[in-house]
Amino acid sequence: ISAHSNSPSSDRKTAAVSSSSTLKHTQSSVVLSGASYFEGFLLQARDAARPESHSAIGSFTPTDPDRTQLLTCNSQQGSAVSHTSDARQTEVVVFWTAPRDPPKEVQFFVTVVAHYKVFWLKVPGPIIYQHGATPHPHQTTTTRPTTNNHLEDPHCFFMSMSTEGSVTFELSGPAEGYVSFALSWDTWMGNDDVYLCIKEEDRVSVSAAFVSGRTYPEDQSQSALSSVSWRLADGSIQCSFSRPVKLYNQERFDLDQEYFLFLASGHAQYGEIRKHHRQPLISRGRKLITGPPQVLKGSRSPTIMKIHGTLMLLAWMLTGSVGTFIASFYKPHWPNQTLFGQKVWFQAHRGLMMLTVILTVVAFCLPFVYRKGWSTDAGVHPYLGCCVLVLSLIQPIATNQTSTRTWSVFLIQLTLCCLAVAAMFLGVIQTSLTLPSPWATHVLIGYVVWVVSLRVALAWHTHYYVRKYEQQAVLPKQILQSYWVGTRSSNLLIPQYLCFCVFFQCVVLDFVSNCNK
C-alpha cells in the first residue's frame, strides 16, 4: 500500500471563468487549462461559504461531448463534468448554469490527473458572486499532487479501467463499509468475478473473490492483484489495483472478453461484508474490458420489475379504483339505457374490473420470471400479492352467486382493497425499484387519504338523503333518482374522480420510470 507525498508541482492546472460572469447570468464559460498535458479531470461548483459541503451547485453543459461527459452526483444530474478517456489535452471549455436560487458565492473546484500517479485533488478555482454582493477574501492553500482519485464526492460512485499491458481498475464510493464491482456473463447475480474494497477501521483491504450464487463471496485473495493502493478521506473509499489480462490456474475471468458490470456497496464489520442494501448498478450492455474507452450507462431497477410495478399501480390506483367507485355510487345512473343487454353502469364496472384482474395476473407472474422462483428478500410484499391475486379471482365468482351478494361480498371487496393498498405501500420501498424515499410513499398516502375521504363523504351523504326521504315515505328508487340523476354534481363527479386518479398515477409512474439512480 503506497501513499504519495510529492512536493508541490510548478505545473499548476487552473480554472478560469469569463470575466463578466455573475450568478445573475444564465450561463458562464469555464475554462480549465495547464501549461502541459493532462489526462483527466473532474469539475464541480460548490457554495464558497461552505466549501466542505458535498452538495454541488448548478449544472454543466459540455462543448465537446467526445472528450467530456456529465456526471450525476448526489442525485443532481449534470452537477459535475469529467473526461471520457485518457486522451491528453491542455484545455477544456464547458458552460456552467446557475440554479434558480443560488448562494451568494459559488466557487469551482477541480481534480486534475496529469498521469496515473500524479494529479491534484480538489484544487480551488475562481469565485463568482451574485450581482451586488461584496466579495471578501477566502483562505488559499497550496495544492500538492496526491494519490489517484477521480471522484471525491462521497455520494458518487465511480469506476474506470485502463489497459497498459495489464488492466488497472479504479473504484470509489461511500465509505459506509465496502464498494465492489463484478464481471458477469449475464444480468443475474451468480458465477461472477468479484473485486472488493473493504473498510477495516482506518485501512482498506482490496481483494478478488468469486460468487457462485446469491451467497457470500468465496475464495477472497490478493494473489492476482498488483499495484494496490487505497485512500480513506472525505467520507469516501478509493482504491485501485492491476491484474493481468489472463490468469492461469485461477478462477478469474479473462479480461479480453465482454461482460456485464455490477457495482454495489454496503456495510462491513470487522472486515466482513454485509448484504448490499440497494440493488446493484448493472450496465445496460456488455463491455469489452480491454476495448476502447466507452461511457457506460446502467440501472439499479430491472425493466421487468418496472413493468411489474407499473401494471400493479395501473390495476389498483386506476382501473380497480374507478370500477368500484362506479359500482358504489352510479347504479341509478342511466336507468333506461343498456349496453349489450346490461345496464351501462354494470358494463363499465365489469369491464374495468376484468381489466384489473388481467393486469394483476400478468404483473403477478413477472417477479417469478425475474427471480426464477420465490423471492426470500422481499419481506411480506409477495405474500400480500398472492392474497390479492386469489381474492381478485374469487370476488367475481362470489358476486355471481345469488346467495353471497350481501355482507360476504362486501367483506371480500374490503379485504381485497386493504391488502392491495398494503401491497402498494410495501412495493414502493422494494430495493428492486429504488423509488425516491419518502416522496413515493407520501404520494401514495395522499392518494389513499383522498379516495377514502371522498368515499366516506359520499356514503354519508347518500345515507343522509335516504334517511330524510324514508321519513317522507318515498320509495328507495325515487330517493336515489332524486338525489343523483340529472344533477350537475353527479355528471361531473366521475370525470373529476378519474382525473385525480390519473394525476396520482402519473406521479408514481414518473418515479418508476426514473428509478435508475
C-alpha positions as CSV (number, residue, x, y, z in Angstrom):
1,I,0.0,0.0,0.0
2,S,1.5,3.3,-1.0
3,A,0.7,6.9,-0.5
4,H,2.5,9.7,-2.5
5,S,3.7,12.9,-0.8
6,N,5.4,14.7,-3.6
7,S,6.4,18.3,-3.4
8,P,4.2,20.9,-5.0
9,S,4.4,20.9,-8.7
10,S,5.2,24.1,-10.7
11,D,2.9,23.0,-13.4
12,R,-0.4,24.1,-11.9
13,K,-3.6,23.5,-13.7
14,T,-6.0,26.4,-13.4
15,A,-9.7,27.0,-13.9
16,A,-11.0,30.4,-15.2
17,V,-14.4,31.9,-15.6
18,S,-15.4,34.5,-18.1
19,S,-14.7,37.9,-16.6
20,S,-18.2,39.3,-16.9
21,S,-19.8,36.3,-15.2
22,T,-22.0,36.7,-12.2
23,L,-24.7,34.5,-10.7
24,K,-27.2,36.7,-12.4
25,H,-26.2,35.4,-15.9
26,T,-27.8,32.3,-17.3
27,Q,-24.5,30.6,-18.3
28,S,-20.8,31.1,-17.5
29,S,-17.9,29.9,-19.6
30,V,-15.5,27.8,-17.5
31,V,-12.0,27.1,-18.9
32,L,-9.6,24.5,-17.4
33,S,-6.1,24.9,-18.8
34,G,-2.5,24.0,-18.0
35,A,1.0,24.6,-19.4
36,S,1.4,20.8,-20.1
37,Y,-0.9,18.0,-21.0
38,F,-3.3,16.4,-18.5
39,E,-5.3,13.1,-19.0
40,G,-8.3,13.5,-16.7
41,F,-10.3,16.0,-14.6
42,L,-13.4,16.4,-12.5
43,L,-15.0,19.8,-12.2
44,Q,-17.7,20.9,-9.8
45,A,-19.2,24.1,-8.4
46,R,-19.9,24.5,-4.7
47,D,-21.0,27.1,-2.2
48,A,-17.9,29.2,-1.5
49,A,-19.1,30.0,2.0
50,R,-19.3,26.2,2.8
51,P,-16.6,24.5,0.7
52,E,-16.7,21.5,3.0
53,S,-20.3,20.7,1.8
54,H,-20.7,17.8,-0.6
55,S,-23.6,19.3,-2.4
56,A,-22.8,20.5,-5.9
57,I,-24.3,23.8,-7.2
58,G,-25.8,24.3,-10.7
59,S,-25.3,22.2,-13.8
60,F,-22.8,21.9,-16.7
61,T,-23.1,21.8,-20.4
62,P,-20.2,20.2,-22.4
63,T,-18.9,21.8,-25.5
64,D,-17.1,18.7,-26.8
65,P,-19.1,15.6,-26.0
66,D,-16.4,13.4,-27.4
67,R,-14.0,14.5,-24.7
68,T,-16.2,15.5,-21.8
69,Q,-19.1,13.8,-20.0
70,L,-21.7,14.9,-17.4
71,L,-21.9,13.1,-14.1
72,T,-24.8,12.8,-11.6
73,C,-23.6,13.4,-8.1
74,N,-25.8,13.4,-5.0
75,S,-28.9,12.9,-7.3
76,Q,-28.2,16.1,-9.2
77,Q,-28.0,15.4,-12.9
78,G,-25.1,17.2,-14.7
79,S,-23.7,18.6,-11.4
80,A,-20.2,17.6,-12.4
81,V,-18.2,17.2,-15.6
82,S,-15.3,14.9,-16.3
83,H,-13.3,13.3,-19.1
84,T,-14.4,10.4,-21.4
85,S,-10.9,9.0,-22.0
86,D,-7.3,9.4,-21.1
87,A,-6.6,11.3,-24.3
88,R,-4.1,14.1,-23.5
89,Q,-5.3,17.7,-23.6
90,T,-4.2,21.2,-22.4
91,E,-7.6,23.0,-22.3
92,V,-11.2,22.1,-21.6
93,V,-14.1,24.6,-22.1
94,V,-17.6,23.9,-20.6
95,F,-20.6,26.1,-19.7
96,W,-22.0,26.3,-16.2
97,T,-25.6,27.2,-15.5
98,A,-26.5,28.7,-12.1
99,P,-29.6,27.3,-10.3
100,R,-32.7,29.4,-9.8
101,D,-31.8,30.2,-6.2
102,P,-28.0,30.2,-6.0
103,P,-25.9,31.0,-2.9
104,K,-24.3,34.4,-2.8
105,E,-20.9,33.0,-3.8
106,V,-20.0,30.0,-5.9
107,Q,-16.5,28.5,-6.2
108,F,-15.3,26.0,-8.7
109,F,-13.2,23.0,-7.6
110,V,-11.3,20.8,-9.9
111,T,-9.4,17.5,-9.6
112,V,-6.8,17.1,-12.4
113,V,-4.9,14.0,-13.4
114,A,-1.5,14.7,-15.1
115,H,-1.0,10.9,-15.4
116,Y,-1.8,7.9,-13.3
117,K,0.4,8.6,-10.3
118,V,0.5,12.4,-10.4
119,F,-2.6,14.6,-10.0
120,W,-4.1,17.4,-8.0
121,L,-7.1,16.9,-5.7
122,K,-9.8,19.5,-5.2
123,V,-7.9,22.5,-6.4
124,P,-9.9,25.7,-5.5
125,G,-10.8,27.7,-8.6
126,P,-12.4,31.1,-9.2
127,I,-15.3,32.5,-7.3
128,I,-18.3,34.2,-8.9
129,Y,-20.8,36.3,-6.9
130,Q,-24.4,37.4,-7.1
131,H,-25.0,40.8,-8.6
132,G,-24.4,43.4,-5.9
133,A,-22.7,41.0,-3.4
134,T,-19.5,42.3,-1.8
135,P,-16.5,39.9,-2.4
136,H,-14.5,39.0,0.6
137,P,-11.1,37.2,0.8
138,H,-11.1,33.5,1.1
139,Q,-8.3,31.3,2.5
140,T,-6.0,30.0,-0.1
141,T,-3.9,26.8,0.1
142,T,-1.1,25.2,-1.9
143,T,-2.2,22.1,-3.6
144,R,0.0,19.0,-3.9
145,P,-0.1,16.1,-6.2
146,T,-1.8,13.2,-4.4
147,T,-2.9,9.6,-4.7
148,N,-5.1,8.7,-7.6
149,N,-8.7,9.9,-7.1
150,H,-11.2,10.8,-9.8
151,L,-14.1,11.4,-7.5
152,E,-14.0,12.9,-4.0
153,D,-17.8,13.3,-3.6
154,P,-18.9,10.5,-1.1
155,H,-22.3,10.4,-2.6
156,C,-21.0,9.3,-6.0
157,F,-19.8,6.0,-7.4
158,F,-17.0,5.9,-9.9
159,M,-15.3,3.1,-11.8
160,S,-12.8,3.2,-14.6
161,M,-10.4,0.8,-16.2
162,S,-7.3,1.3,-18.4
163,T,-5.1,-1.2,-20.3
164,E,-1.3,-0.9,-20.4
165,G,-0.1,-4.5,-20.6
166,S,-2.2,-5.4,-17.5
167,V,-5.6,-3.8,-16.7
168,T,-5.8,-1.2,-14.0
169,F,-9.1,-0.7,-12.2
170,E,-10.1,2.3,-10.1
171,L,-13.1,2.4,-7.9
172,S,-14.6,4.8,-5.4
173,G,-17.8,5.2,-3.4
174,P,-19.3,6.0,0.0
175,A,-17.1,4.8,3.0
176,E,-20.1,3.1,4.7
177,G,-18.3,-0.3,4.6
178,Y,-17.3,-1.5,1.2
179,V,-17.6,-0.8,-2.5
180,S,-17.3,-3.6,-5.1
181,F,-17.7,-4.5,-8.7
182,A,-18.3,-7.7,-10.5
183,L,-17.8,-9.1,-14.0
184,S,-20.8,-11.2,-15.1
185,W,-21.8,-13.1,-18.2
186,D,-25.5,-12.0,-17.6
187,T,-27.5,-9.6,-15.5
188,W,-28.1,-12.2,-12.8
189,M,-26.0,-12.5,-9.7
190,G,-24.1,-15.7,-9.6
191,N,-21.0,-17.2,-11.2
192,D,-19.3,-13.8,-11.2
193,D,-15.8,-12.5,-10.8
194,V,-15.9,-10.0,-7.9
195,Y,-13.5,-7.4,-6.6
196,L,-13.9,-5.7,-3.2
197,C,-12.6,-2.7,-1.4
198,I,-13.5,-3.2,2.3
199,K,-13.0,-0.7,5.0
200,E,-11.4,-2.1,8.2
201,E,-11.3,0.7,10.7
202,D,-8.6,3.1,9.4
203,R,-7.5,1.0,6.5
204,V,-8.9,-0.7,3.3
205,S,-8.4,-4.3,2.2
206,V,-8.5,-4.9,-1.5
207,S,-9.2,-8.5,-2.7
208,A,-10.7,-10.6,-5.5
209,A,-13.3,-13.3,-5.0
210,F,-15.9,-15.5,-6.7
211,V,-19.6,-15.6,-6.3
212,S,-21.3,-18.9,-7.2
213,G,-24.9,-17.7,-6.4
214,R,-26.7,-15.2,-4.3
215,T,-24.2,-16.0,-1.5
216,Y,-21.2,-14.6,0.3
217,P,-18.1,-14.2,-1.9
218,E,-15.8,-17.2,-1.9
219,D,-12.0,-17.6,-2.1
220,Q,-11.1,-14.0,-1.3
221,S,-7.5,-13.4,-2.2
222,Q,-5.0,-10.7,-3.2
223,S,-2.7,-13.1,-5.1
224,A,-3.9,-12.0,-8.6
225,L,-3.7,-8.3,-7.8
226,S,-0.7,-5.9,-8.0
227,S,0.0,-2.1,-7.6
228,V,-2.7,-2.0,-4.9
229,S,-3.4,1.4,-3.4
230,W,-6.3,2.9,-1.4
231,R,-7.4,6.1,0.3
232,L,-10.0,6.9,3.0
233,A,-10.9,10.6,3.0
234,D,-13.9,13.0,2.8
235,G,-16.4,10.2,3.6
236,S,-15.4,8.0,0.6
237,I,-13.3,4.9,-0.2
238,Q,-11.0,5.0,-3.2
239,C,-8.9,2.0,-4.3
240,S,-7.0,1.0,-7.4
241,F,-5.2,-2.2,-8.5
242,S,-3.9,-4.0,-11.5
243,R,-4.2,-7.6,-12.7
244,P,-3.1,-9.5,-15.8
245,V,-5.5,-9.9,-18.8
246,K,-5.2,-13.7,-18.4
247,L,-4.6,-15.7,-15.3
248,Y,-3.8,-19.4,-15.4
249,N,-4.8,-21.9,-12.7
250,Q,-7.1,-19.4,-11.0
251,E,-10.9,-19.0,-11.1
252,R,-10.6,-15.5,-12.5
253,F,-12.3,-14.3,-15.7
254,D,-10.1,-13.4,-18.7
255,L,-10.3,-9.7,-19.3
256,D,-10.2,-9.9,-23.1
257,Q,-13.9,-10.9,-23.1
258,E,-17.2,-8.9,-22.8
259,Y,-19.0,-8.8,-19.5
260,F,-21.8,-7.0,-17.8
261,L,-20.5,-4.8,-14.9
262,F,-22.1,-4.8,-11.5
263,L,-21.4,-2.0,-9.0
264,A,-22.5,-2.5,-5.3
265,S,-21.8,-1.1,-1.9
266,G,-22.9,-1.9,1.7
267,H,-21.9,-2.1,5.3
268,A,-19.0,-4.1,6.7
269,Q,-17.9,-5.1,10.2
270,Y,-14.5,-6.4,11.2
271,G,-13.7,-6.9,7.6
272,E,-16.8,-9.0,6.9
273,I,-19.2,-7.5,4.3
274,R,-22.9,-7.4,4.7
275,K,-25.5,-7.7,2.0
276,H,-25.8,-4.6,0.0
277,H,-28.9,-2.7,0.9
278,R,-29.5,-1.3,-2.6
279,Q,-30.0,-3.1,-5.9
280,P,-26.6,-3.2,-7.7
281,L,-26.0,-0.8,-10.5
282,I,-25.9,-3.0,-13.6
283,S,-24.6,-1.9,-17.0
284,R,-27.1,-1.9,-19.8
285,G,-24.8,-3.9,-22.1
286,R,-21.6,-5.9,-22.1
287,K,-18.3,-4.1,-22.1
288,L,-15.0,-5.4,-23.6
289,I,-12.7,-4.8,-20.7
290,T,-9.6,-4.3,-22.9
291,G,-11.6,-2.5,-25.5
292,P,-11.6,1.2,-26.4
293,P,-12.8,3.9,-23.9
294,Q,-16.5,3.9,-23.5
295,V,-19.0,5.7,-21.3
296,L,-21.3,3.1,-19.8
297,K,-24.9,3.5,-18.7
298,G,-26.6,1.4,-16.2
299,S,-29.7,1.0,-13.9
300,R,-30.4,-0.3,-10.5
301,S,-34.0,-1.2,-11.4
302,P,-34.6,-4.1,-13.9
303,T,-37.0,-3.3,-16.6
304,I,-39.2,-6.3,-15.9
305,M,-39.7,-5.1,-12.3
306,K,-40.6,-1.7,-13.5
307,I,-43.3,-3.3,-15.7
308,H,-44.5,-5.3,-12.7
309,G,-44.8,-2.1,-10.6
310,T,-46.5,-0.2,-13.4
311,L,-49.1,-2.8,-14.1
312,M,-50.0,-3.3,-10.4
313,L,-50.3,0.5,-9.9
314,L,-52.5,0.8,-13.0
315,A,-54.7,-2.0,-11.7
316,W,-55.3,-0.7,-8.2
317,M,-54.9,3.0,-8.5
318,L,-56.8,3.5,-11.7
319,T,-58.9,0.7,-13.2
320,G,-59.9,-1.1,-9.9
321,S,-60.5,2.2,-8.1
322,V,-62.7,3.7,-10.8
323,G,-64.6,0.4,-11.3
324,T,-65.5,0.0,-7.6
325,F,-66.4,3.8,-7.5
326,I,-68.9,3.3,-10.3
327,A,-70.5,0.3,-8.6
328,S,-70.8,2.1,-5.3
329,F,-72.3,5.4,-6.4
330,Y,-73.6,5.2,-10.0
331,K,-76.0,2.3,-10.0
332,P,-79.1,4.6,-10.5
333,H,-77.4,6.4,-13.5
334,W,-78.7,5.8,-17.0
335,P,-81.7,3.7,-15.7
336,N,-83.2,3.2,-19.2
337,Q,-80.0,2.7,-21.2
338,T,-78.4,-0.6,-21.8
339,L,-75.1,-1.8,-23.3
340,F,-75.0,-5.3,-24.8
341,G,-78.1,-6.3,-22.8
342,Q,-76.9,-4.9,-19.4
343,K,-77.2,-1.6,-17.7
344,V,-74.4,0.9,-18.6
345,W,-73.0,1.2,-15.1
346,F,-72.7,-2.6,-14.8
347,Q,-70.9,-3.0,-18.1
348,A,-68.5,-0.2,-17.2
349,H,-67.9,-1.7,-13.8
350,R,-67.4,-5.2,-15.1
351,G,-65.1,-4.1,-17.9
352,L,-62.8,-2.2,-15.6
353,M,-62.7,-5.0,-13.0
354,M,-61.9,-7.6,-15.7
355,L,-59.1,-5.4,-16.8
356,T,-57.9,-5.1,-13.2
357,V,-57.8,-8.9,-12.8
358,I,-55.9,-9.3,-16.1
359,L,-53.3,-6.6,-15.1
360,T,-52.9,-8.2,-11.7
361,V,-52.4,-11.7,-13.1
362,V,-49.8,-10.5,-15.6
363,A,-48.0,-8.3,-13.1
364,F,-48.0,-11.2,-10.5
365,C,-46.1,-13.5,-12.9
366,L,-43.3,-11.1,-13.7
367,P,-41.3,-11.2,-10.4
368,F,-41.3,-15.0,-10.7
369,V,-39.8,-14.7,-14.2
370,Y,-37.2,-12.3,-12.9
371,R,-36.2,-14.1,-9.8
372,K,-36.7,-17.6,-11.4
373,G,-38.7,-18.6,-8.2
374,W,-39.9,-17.2,-4.9
375,S,-38.2,-14.1,-3.6
376,T,-37.0,-14.5,0.0
377,D,-35.7,-10.9,0.3
378,A,-39.0,-9.0,-0.4
379,G,-40.5,-9.4,3.1
380,V,-44.3,-9.6,3.3
381,H,-44.9,-8.0,-0.1
382,P,-45.1,-11.2,-2.2
383,Y,-47.4,-12.8,0.4
384,L,-49.8,-9.9,0.1
385,G,-49.5,-10.1,-3.7
386,C,-50.6,-13.8,-3.5
387,C,-53.6,-12.9,-1.4
388,V,-54.6,-10.0,-3.7
389,L,-54.4,-12.4,-6.7
390,V,-56.5,-15.0,-5.0
391,L,-59.2,-12.6,-3.8
392,S,-59.2,-10.9,-7.3
393,L,-60.2,-14.3,-8.8
394,I,-62.7,-15.2,-6.0
395,Q,-64.5,-11.8,-5.9
396,P,-66.3,-12.0,-9.4
397,I,-67.2,-15.6,-8.7
398,A,-68.8,-14.7,-5.3
399,T,-70.6,-11.8,-6.9
400,N,-72.3,-14.0,-9.4
401,Q,-73.6,-16.3,-6.7
402,T,-77.0,-15.0,-5.5
403,S,-76.5,-16.4,-2.1
404,T,-73.4,-14.4,-1.4
405,R,-74.4,-10.9,-2.7
406,T,-74.6,-9.2,0.7
407,W,-72.1,-8.9,3.5
408,S,-69.8,-11.7,2.3
409,V,-69.2,-9.9,-1.0
410,F,-68.7,-6.6,0.8
411,L,-66.1,-8.2,3.2
412,I,-64.2,-9.7,0.2
413,Q,-64.1,-6.4,-1.6
414,L,-63.0,-4.5,1.6
415,T,-60.3,-7.1,2.4
416,L,-59.1,-7.0,-1.2
417,C,-58.8,-3.2,-1.3
418,C,-57.0,-3.1,2.1
419,L,-54.5,-5.8,1.0
420,A,-53.9,-4.1,-2.3
421,V,-53.2,-0.8,-0.6
422,A,-50.8,-2.5,1.8
423,A,-49.0,-4.3,-1.1
424,M,-48.6,-1.0,-2.9
425,F,-47.0,0.7,0.2
426,L,-44.6,-2.2,0.6
427,G,-43.9,-2.4,-3.1
428,V,-42.7,1.2,-3.4
429,I,-39.9,0.5,-0.8
430,Q,-38.6,-2.6,-2.5
431,T,-34.9,-2.4,-3.4
432,S,-35.6,-3.6,-7.0
433,L,-37.3,-0.3,-7.8
434,T,-35.3,2.2,-5.7
435,L,-38.1,4.8,-5.8
436,P,-37.3,8.2,-4.2
437,S,-37.9,8.0,-0.5
438,P,-40.1,9.2,1.2
439,W,-41.8,11.0,-1.8
440,A,-43.2,7.9,-3.4
441,T,-44.8,6.9,0.0
442,H,-46.1,10.4,0.6
443,V,-47.8,10.4,-2.8
444,L,-49.5,7.1,-2.0
445,I,-50.6,8.4,1.4
446,G,-52.1,11.4,-0.4
447,Y,-53.9,9.2,-2.8
448,V,-55.3,6.9,-0.2
449,V,-56.4,9.7,2.1
450,W,-58.2,11.5,-0.8
451,V,-60.0,8.3,-2.0
452,V,-61.1,7.2,1.4
453,S,-62.3,10.7,2.4
454,L,-64.3,11.1,-0.8
455,R,-66.0,7.8,-0.5
456,V,-66.8,8.2,3.2
457,A,-68.3,11.7,2.5
458,L,-70.4,10.3,-0.4
459,A,-71.6,7.3,1.6
460,W,-72.6,9.6,4.5
461,H,-74.3,12.0,2.1
462,T,-76.3,9.2,0.4
463,H,-77.3,7.7,3.8
464,Y,-78.4,11.2,4.9
465,Y,-80.7,11.6,1.9
466,V,-82.1,8.1,2.3
467,R,-83.0,8.7,6.0
468,K,-84.5,12.0,5.0
469,Y,-86.8,10.6,2.3
470,E,-87.6,7.5,4.3
471,Q,-89.3,9.8,6.8
472,Q,-91.4,11.1,4.0
473,A,-92.4,7.6,2.8
474,V,-90.6,7.9,-0.5
475,L,-89.6,4.7,-2.3
476,P,-85.8,3.9,-2.3
477,K,-85.6,4.1,-6.1
478,Q,-87.2,7.6,-6.1
479,I,-84.8,8.6,-3.3
480,L,-81.7,7.7,-5.3
481,Q,-83.1,9.2,-8.5
482,S,-84.0,12.5,-6.9
483,Y,-80.5,12.7,-5.3
484,W,-78.3,11.7,-8.2
485,V,-79.9,11.5,-11.6
486,G,-79.8,14.7,-13.7
487,T,-77.7,16.7,-11.2
488,R,-74.6,18.5,-12.3
489,S,-72.5,17.2,-9.4
490,S,-73.2,13.6,-10.4
491,N,-72.3,14.2,-14.0
492,L,-69.0,15.9,-13.1
493,L,-68.0,13.7,-10.2
494,I,-66.8,10.7,-12.2
495,P,-64.6,12.8,-14.6
496,Q,-63.1,14.6,-11.6
497,Y,-62.5,11.3,-9.8
498,L,-60.9,9.9,-12.9
499,C,-58.7,13.0,-13.3
500,F,-57.4,12.8,-9.7
501,C,-56.7,9.1,-10.1
502,V,-54.8,9.7,-13.3
503,F,-52.8,12.6,-11.6
504,F,-51.6,10.4,-8.7
505,Q,-51.0,7.6,-11.1
506,C,-48.8,9.7,-13.4
507,V,-46.7,11.0,-10.4
508,V,-46.0,7.5,-9.1
509,L,-45.3,6.1,-12.6
510,D,-42.9,9.0,-13.2
511,F,-41.0,7.8,-10.1
512,V,-40.9,4.3,-11.5
513,S,-39.7,5.3,-14.9
514,N,-36.8,7.4,-13.4
515,C,-35.7,5.0,-10.7
516,N,-32.3,4.3,-12.1
517,K,-30.0,6.1,-9.7
